[in-house]
Amino acid sequence: MDYSSSEDDSSIENLTDLDEEDRQEQDNNISIPIQNDISDAKTVYQEPYLGMEFDSDSSARSFYTAYALKLGFGIRVARSRTERRKGVETLVMKRFVCLKEGHHKKKNDQESKKRRKRISIRDGCPALMEVVRRGLDKWVVCKLVLEHTHVVASPYQICELQQNEGSSKEKETEERVVEMRRKVFGGGDCQILLDYFKKMQLKNNGFFYSVKLDGMNCVTNAVWIDAKARVWYTYFGDAVTFDTSFMQNRIAVFTGKNHHNELVIFGYALVLDKSVLGLVWVFETWLMGMNKRYPISLTTDYGKNISNAISRVFPQTYHRFCRWRIFSRCKKKLSDIYPKFPSLHEEIKRCINEADTVDIYEIYWRSIVEKFDLRENEWLGFLYEIRNKWVPAYLTGSFFAELATDKRAESINRFYRYHFGTNKVSLIGFITKFDELMETMCEKEEARSEMTILPSDRVLKTDMIMEKQAVEIYTRQAFLIFQTELVESLNHFAVKIQEGPYCKYSVERVGETRTRYRHTVYFSMGEKKAWCDCNKFAFFGILCRHVLAVFLLTGLILLPDHCVMRRWTRKAKMGPDLEERDGENERLCERDVVLRYNDLVRDLMRCVEKGAVSTESFRVVKGVVRKALGEIRGFEERSGICGDRNSDRVLEQRTDCEF
């Protein structure tokens, strides 16, 4: 029986994380055993032999690592092979070799001659141990060579070797950045990227970019933001995703969701330096391009460097790990277990996506671990330790603009594959193509009528006034989510269990006898305010079925204004009005030319956006702009003919503007 999942299987091969490559290098290329890392090293004294059996490939590696520690040599994984069995990529072979196995391959191309020559430690040592899978939980040694062509080192010497290697980590990081830069830009240099930035800034004064250089004046990281992205951020920048799911071109993308639940872009980053300081620079630069307006929440892939950088730059922002990336990684981490338990993947997903309270999640998770006897599984143990950073039940107190937890929204990874396929393109070719696609997205967005009313006779499922009100307020995607909750509320009954300023209600589904699926709602009829322990309104901004059930019980037939989140309505891009932000912006922009410039660009872009919708609005905006330019010219002329009393002040103002 095959297991199935909603996420794209092909995304597994394309996952490229900012921290994953470093972990893979350490895991696949080199393993120098240290005695403190092997708790049972003293109990392993036997040599490996042909036909020796292990429970898993990790057990085989632990044994060979302990054996290497005893003799005093380092090991690495030289080869591994997978096969597709019942639709699942299953690991079937691993070969562990001595650190000095093989010979350094010399490259004759011109590019390799420019690189610094490094001394190779490989001398063709033949020592190896290869294990193959035999059944579901048996790995057998099929190839074995015990002889070495070199003198093995003692454990003390190995410790010293690793300490020396740790001291050179900074130098290796610098060399890795150089290598990545070579792969990204090919035989050319970074000047073509800088030329692109300058060209874009000439075309659009609202285009923002910044480049980080190293000590040799070479590009390490870069951030650029289109003027349109900056406008979108003012409307929908409450929930941001830093998407690194497709890093073949070393480009990460800041994304979000608009009021139609569609993908919007908030900026781009070229990430060659993946260190904490490099990522801190990326986040701080992007934040500066957005006038230092912090998002409410930020979603990223799991990584220690990313987490450390975000804690420094976004201390007040809710940070979570993308659970869809974690689900995809489960297919790799649990490849040995999935063939034995085909339903495990779907059960894990249901546990994460359907548990709307912490108690339900804890009960569901424990039942899975016990059912499949996975108490000792390191990967699942790790996921449980970080559950408060990726499980929705622990994140319901913060807003993430996620209308549905059981369906994966279009990720930038899938968006890339749809438009670019598997063809490898140059960095500039990639950026140019992406700009064309974003231009098309802008045209579609502007062509969409914000005030189009859905045909009520086709979409309404009840005769409730609240549903008719919602269809006039929400966008189509948001209304469909609200409609689902409203219809489900009819299958729930609420019972008042406590009086007070905020009355307490118990809400449960009709026919549901399990008390753990019972929810508590507090409601004030006078203030028309409600709170539910599922916290779904705080999580994605649509009232839950439990609160709506209380509304029906108390006779509340219309949605209160504070129960409608503006970002999901048709008027999301009509506010806040400029006057609402004038006081705050004037204080921020008094002494900063860049902030004044950015604030004016943002407001004018809103006018441009509205003016492009129709011919009539175009004429209105055109007239307003001409009138404004005329008044500005008049101000300049009046200031220019003022007496000496104001000449110094005017000169100072002009100098500031020119700067």
N, C-alpha and C positions, 0 to 999 in steps of 0.2 A: 504493500500500500504506500503510495507516494504522499508526502505532505505537500501542502500548498500554502501560499501566502500572498498578500496583496501587494507587497513591495516587489520591485523589479529584480529578478534574479541576476540580471546582467550587471546590476549596480555593484555587486560584490567584487567583481574583477576590477571595477573602475574606482573603488574607494581609495583615495589617497589623502591621508591625514597629515596635518602639520607635524604631529609627533610620532605618527605610526612608522615613518620611514626609519627614524632613529632606532625605534624598538626592533624593527625587523632586521636592521644591520647587526644589532647586538645578538639577536636570537638566531639568525641564520648564518652569519659569517664567522663569529668568534665566540668562544665560551672558555674563559680561563677559570678553572675551578678554584674557589677559595674555601678554606676549611670551615669558616663560620657560616657559609651558605649551605652546607650540606650537613644536616643534623645527624644523619645516620652513616656518615662516611667511615666511622671507626668499625662499623659492623660489617662492612663489605670488604672481604679479603679474596674472594675467588676470582679467577680470571674468566672472561667470557668464553663461550664455546659454541660451536655450530649446533643448532637445534635448541639453544637456550630460549625459554619462553618468558614473555612479559604480558602484563594485563593491558598495557597501552604503550604508545610510542613515547609518551612523557616518562613512563617508568623505565623504558629502555635507556632514554637519555640520562635520567638520574643515575642509573647504574653505571653507565659508561663514564659519566662525569666523575662519580666517586672513584671508579677504577683509575681514571686519568690523574686524579688527585693523589692517589696512593703511589703511582709511578712517577708523577711529576711532569706531565705534558698537558698542553691545552688542546681543546677540541672545537670543532665547528660542524655545522650541518652542510655537507657538500651538495647533496641531491635529495629531492623528495618528489614523489609522484602521486597524482590523484586520478581517480576514475569516477565516472558518473554512474552511480548505482541507484536505481529507482528514482531518478531525477535529482539526486543529491550528489554534489562533489565530495567524494570520500577519499581521505588520505590512505594510501595503500603501501607506501614504502618511504623509508628514511635511511640515509647513509651518513653516519658520523665518522669523521676523519680527524687525523692529527692536524694541528694548526699549521704544520710545515708541509702538508700534502700539496702536490702539484708544483707547477713552476709559474713564475710571473710571465704573462704574455706581453711581448713587446709590440708596440703599435708603431706603424710606419707613416701614419698620416701626419700632415703638417701641424694639425692642431695639437697632437700629443707632444710634439717637440717643444711647444711653448710652455708646457707644464713643468713644474719642478720635479726633478727626478727623485724618486723615493726608493730606498733600499728594501728589497723584498726579503722576507724571512722564510719563504718557501724554498725547500730544497728537494722536493720529490719524495718525501716520506710516504711509504705505502700503507701505513697503519690505518685500519678502518674497521668499522662494525656496521653492517647493513641489516636492517630488520624489515620484514614484510608482514602484512596483515594476513592472518589465517582465521577467518570467521569474524564474529562481531567483537570479541574481546580477547583475542589472542594475537600476539606479535612474536615472530620467530626469527632468530638470527640465521640468515641464509648465506652471508659472506663475512669472513673474518680474517684479518691480518694483524698479528700481534707484534711483529718486528718493526723497529724504527731504524732509520738511517742516521740518526743523530743521538747525541747524549741527552737524555732527559734531564729536566731540572727538578730540583727539590721543591716541596711546597713553599718553603721560605722564599726561594728565588721567584716562584710564580707570584706570590704576594707582592714582592718588590716590582716585578714586571707590570702588574696591574696598577700599582701606585704611580709608576712612571707614566703609564698610559693615561691615567686620570689627570696628571698634571699638564698633559699636552692637549686636553680637550678643547681649549680655546683655539689652539692652532688648527685642530682638525675641523672645528666649526667654520673657521675662515676659509679653509681649503674647500669645504663642502659648498659654501656660498659661491666660491669661484667656479666650481664645477657646475652648479646649477645655472649660474649665469651663462656659462658656455652653452649648456643645453638649450636654454630659453632663447638666446639671441643668435645661436649658431656661430658662423664664422664672422659675423659682423659685430658691431658694438651697440651700445645703448643710445647712440645719437638718434637713431631712427625713432625710438620711443619719445625722446624729448621733442623731436620735430613734430611728432603727432600731437603732443600736448600743446605746443605753441600754435599749431594750425587750428586746433579746436578752440583755443582761447581767442584767436582772431575772429573766428566765426561766431562765437558766443561769449560775451563778456562775463556771463555768469558761470562759465566753466572754471572749476577749481582743480588744481593739481599741486602735488608736492612730491619731491624725490629725496630719498635719503642716500647719502654717499658714505663710503667707507674711507679709510685713511689714504687710499690710492685714488680717490675721486671716482670710484666705480659705483654704479647703482647697486644697492642692496635691497631696498624696498621702495614702493611708490604707491600713492593714493590719488585717485582722480574721481571727480563727481561732476556729473552733468547738471546744468541749470534746472532741467526738468526734474531730476532726482531730488534736488533740494526743495523744490516746490512740493513734490509728493511727500517728502519727509515732514513738512509742516502739517499735513493732513493725517498721515498714517504712520508717523514715526514712533508711535507708542510701543509697538512690538517689532523688534528687529532680529533678523537671523544673519549670522556671519557664516556663510555657506562655503565650506572647503571641500565639498563632496567631489569636485572635479578639478584636480590640480595638475593636470598634464601640462598646462601652460603656465603653471604657478600663479594663477589668478584666483583670488577669493572674491566673493561678491556679497555686499550688504543688501539684503532683500527684506521685503515686508509684504503685507496684504492690504489691498485697497478695500473699499466698502462693497465691492462685488466679489470679494474673496479671490481676487486675481493677483498674480505675482506682479510686484513693482520693484524697481531697482533703486537703491539708495546710494550706490557708489561701488567702486572697484578698488582692489588692492593687488599689486604685484608683490608676492611674498617670496623672497629669496632667503632672507635671514629669518629663520623660524625660532630664534631664541626669544626668551621672555622680553628682553629689551627691544628686540626687533618688532615684536607684536605690540608692545606698549606704544612704540612710535606709530604703528599703523592705526591703532585705536584712537590715540590722542590727535593725530592728524585728521582722521575722518571726523572726529567730534568737532574740531576747529572748523572744518568745512561746513558743518551743520550749525554754526553759531553757538556751539557748546550747549545745545539742547539735548539733554540726556533722554534716552528711551526708558520706558517703564520696565521693559524686559528685554533680554538678549539671549538668543538660542545659538549654541555652537555645538560642534562635535566634541567628544570627550578628549581632553589632553591636558597634561599638567602645565605646559607652557601657556596655553590659552587661558586656563583657569587663573593662573597667577597674574597674567597680564590684565585680565578683566577685573580682578579684585583690586588692582591698583588704579585703573582708569575709570571704572564704573562701580564705585563702592556702594552706591544707593540703588543700583539697577538689579532687578531679579535675574539671576543667571541660571539657565538649565541646559542640560545636554539633550541633543536631538535623539528622541527614542527610536525613530525610524532608522537612524544610522546604527543604533545599538542592536535593533532587531536584525539588520543585515549582517552585523558582525557576529551575531549569535550563530549564523550558519557556518561560519568558519570555526569559531571557538567550540561549538558543540557538534562538529562533523562526525565525531566518533559515536555520539549518543543518538543523533537523529535517526540513523538507520534502525536502531533497536526500538525507538519510541516514535513512530511517524506522527503521532498526534501532539507531541510535546511542543512544537513550535507554535501551533495555533492556540494551545492552552496558555502558553506564556503571554501571547498577544491579548487573549481575552482577559487574562488576569490584569494586565496593565491598562488596557483601554476601557474595560467595562466597570472596574472597581471605582466607584465615585466617592468612597470614604476610605480613610486609612484602615479602619477596622476590617472592612470587607477585603481590602487588598492583603492585609496580613493573614487573614484566614485562607484566602485563595492561594497565596504564595506558599504557605506552609503545606497545604494539601498537595500542591504540585511536587514540592520537594520530597514529601513523604511517599507519594504515589509512585514516583519514578526512582526513589532511593538515590537522591542527588545531594545529600547533606554534605558530602565531602568535595563536591565539584567547586573548583576554585573560581571559575568564571561566574557562575551563578552566585557564589558567595560575594564576589566583588560587586556584582550588580545590586545585590541586596544592601551592601554597605553604602552605596551612593544613591539609594532609592529616593532620597529627598531632593535629588538634583535632576531626576528624569521621569519619575512616576507621576502621572497627573494627579493622583489622589493626594500627594504631598505638595502640589503646586497650585491648588485651587484658590489660594488666597491672593494670587497675582495674575495680571492680565497678559495673555499671550496671543490674542487675536486668532484663536483657533476655533472655528465654528463647529468642528466635529472631531472627536478624539479617535474614532474608529476608522477614519478614512484618511489616506495620505494625500495631502495637497500636492500640487505639481511642484516638485523640487527643481532647483536650478540644474541639478545633475541630469534629470530627465529632460529638462528643457534643452540642455546642451546636446544630448544625444539625438534628440528629435531633429534639431536644425543642423548639426555638424556630423552626425553619424560617427563612424570610427576613423574618419580621415584625420590624419595629423596635419595641422596647419601651423604656419608660423605665428609668432605672437602678434605681430601687427596685422596679419591677415585675419586672425581670430578676432582682434579688437574691432577691426573695420567691419567684419561681418556682423558682429554683435551690435555695433552701432546701427547698422541697417535694420536689424530685427527690432531694436528698441524704438527706432523711428516709426516702424510699422505699428508697434504697440501703442505709441503715442497717438497716431492717427486714429486707430480704432477707439481709443479711450475718448478722444475728443468728439468722434462721430457718435458716440453713444449718448442718447438723450437722457439727461438726469431726471427729467420730470415725466417720463413715460409711465403711464398707469397700467398695471397688469390687468388683463381682462378678468374681472372678478368672477364672472359666471363660470370660468374655466378652472380657476385655482382654489376658490373657496371650498372648504369641506364641511363647514357648519354655517348656521345662521346667526352666530354670535357677533355682537357689535364689536367686540375686541378684535376679532379676526379681520373684520372689515376695516377697522382703524389701522391695524398693523400692515395690511396690504398697501395702504396709502402712504405709510411712513417708511418702511424698510425697502432696501433693494431686494431684488428677486431672491438672491442666494440667502440673505439674512432672513427674509420672510419665510422661506421654505423650512429653515431650522426652527423658527418660532412656531410655525404651523404644526410641525411635528410635536413640539413640546405641548402646545395647546390641546391637540387631539389626545395626546397621552394623558393629559391632566383629567380628562373625562373618565379615564380608567383608574383613577386614584380617588380615594376618599380621605378627607381631613377631619380630625376630631380635636376640639379644643380641650386641652388638659390643664390649662392654668390661666387665670385672669391676671390682669395687670396693665400698665401702660403699653407694654408689648406682650400681647397674648401669645401663649405657647400652644402650638398645634402639633399633633402627630399625624404624619401623612404616610400612607402605604398603598401599594397597588392592590386592586381588587383580586382576591384569591391568593394573595401572597401571605404565607403563614410564617416565614422566617423573619424573626425580629431584627436581624442584622440589616435587612433591606428597608427598614422603617426609618423615615427621615423626620427631623425636627425643624419646624418653621416658626420664627417669631415675627409677629405682624402687629403694627400699630394702625388702627383704622383712622385715627385722627390725622396722623402724618402721612398715611398711605405708604409706609415703608415696611419692607419685609427682608428677612435674612433666613437662608436655608443652610443647613450644615453640609450640603453637597458643594456649595460655593461656586456653582457653575456660572452664575452671573458675573462674579469677579474674574473668572477664568476666561470666558469668551464673550461676555457682554450681552447675552440673551437670557431672559428669564427662564428658569427651570420649571418643569411640570409640577413640582411640589409647591412652589409659590403660587403658580397659577391655580392649582387646586384650592388653595386657601382663598384666593381672590373670588373664585366661583362660590365658595361656601359663604363668604361674607357679603356677596352681592356687588362686588366691585366689577363694573362692566367695561370700564375704559382703562387703558394703560396710563399710569401716572407719568408725567414728563421725566422724572428722575429715574424711571425704570426703562427708559429708552436710551441706549448709548448712541450718541450722534454719529460716531464713525461708521455705523452700519446702516445709516439712513440715506435717503436720496439727497439730503442737504449736507452731507458730510463735507463737501468741498465748497460750501457757501459760507463757512464760518470757521473760526470765530471772526467777527467783523474786525476791520482794521482798527477801529476806535478802541476795541477792547484791549489791544496790545500796545496802544500808543504810549501810555505812561511808563510801562516796563521798558519798552524799546528805547525811549528817549533817554532814560537813565543809563542804559547799557551802551548807547551809541554816542554819548556826549564827547568822549575823549578818544574814540577808536575809529579811525577812518575805515578800516576793513569791515567792522561791524555795521557802520552806516551804509557802506556800499552794499553789503550782503542783504541788509534789511530792505533797502530800496529795490534791489533786484528781485527779491522774493515777492514783494507787493506788486511790482510791475508784471512779473510773470503770471500772477493771478489774473491781472487784467488781460494779458495776452491770451491766457487760457480761455477766459470767458468770451473774449472778442472773436476767437476763431470758430465758435460754435455755429454761428449763422451770419448772414449778410447784415441783418439789422444790428446785431450786437457788435459786429465789426465796425460799422459806421459810428456807433455810440462811443466805443473805445477810441477810435481814431480821432473823433472830435475832442474827447477829453484830453488825449495826449497832446494834440496841437495846442489846445488852450493852456495846458500846463507848461509846455515849452515856451509859449509866448509870455507867460507870467514870469518864468525863470529869466528870460532875456531882459524883461523889464526890470527885474530885481538887480541883475548884473549892471545894467546901464545906470540905474539910480545909485547903486553903490559906487560905480566908477566915477561919477561926477560929484560925489560928496566932498566936503572940504577936507582940509588937512586933519580935522578932528577925528575922522574915521578912516583915513588912508592907511594908517598902520594896522588897524584891525582888519580891514579888507584885504590887505596884502598878506597878513597872517592866515586868513581863511583860505585864500587862493593857494598859498604855499602848501597848506595841509591837504587841500583837495588834489593838487598835482602829485603830492607824494603818495 
